[in-house]
Amino acid sequence: MIRLWSALAFLVVVSLLSCQSDEELQRQRYITEGILLYKNNCANCHQTNGEGLASLYPPLAGSDYLADKNSVICLIRYGQQGPIVVNGKRYNRPMPAQAKLSDLEIAELTTYLYNKWGRETTVTGVKAVTPVLNQCKNRL
Ligand code: HEC
């Protein structure tokens, strides 16, 4: 009987561990893709280290704008026009829309941005991103 219980306890522990590492694997996959997408679509302006460029392109590293994740998700797809304030500094240049990025790619980018510069250690999954994108469609 004791054996049976310890076998069951063992199984429970193993399944909990593998569940956690599935999530960790997904996070690593998203971040790996996110890094590539960032290099190809964002680093030209915001720079590889996310520090932005002078008064032209605002920083992502340490940006207080990241506090509003829904706005960031919308801004990646639809771009941004007009004045914007980041860490108390005013910027006013158009950021081009990225219409060719899929919902999944935006989820990967968002996961990368927030793991790198937003103090998060979790995945922003495509299931969370799609409803936000559907909403900002109406807003813009
Ligand atoms: C052509 C240059 C350019 C590219 C490419 C670009 N951005 Fe931007 N980005 C800007 C500018 C300019 C602003 C400020 C817009 C304004 O002044 O209204 C901005 C603003 C932002 C902001 C909000 C402000 C901040 O600094 O936190 C985020 C987040 C952002 N961009 C993320 C991205 C991501 C992610 C990508 C890649 C998918 C990207 N940008 C690609 C130029 C660019």
Residues whose N, C-alpha, C, O or C-beta is under 5 A from the ligand:
A	BS01	HEC	N41 C42 C45 L56 Y57 P58 P59 L60 S63 Y65 L66 V72 I76 Q80 Q81 G82 P83 I84 V86 Y91 N92 R93 P94 M95 Q98
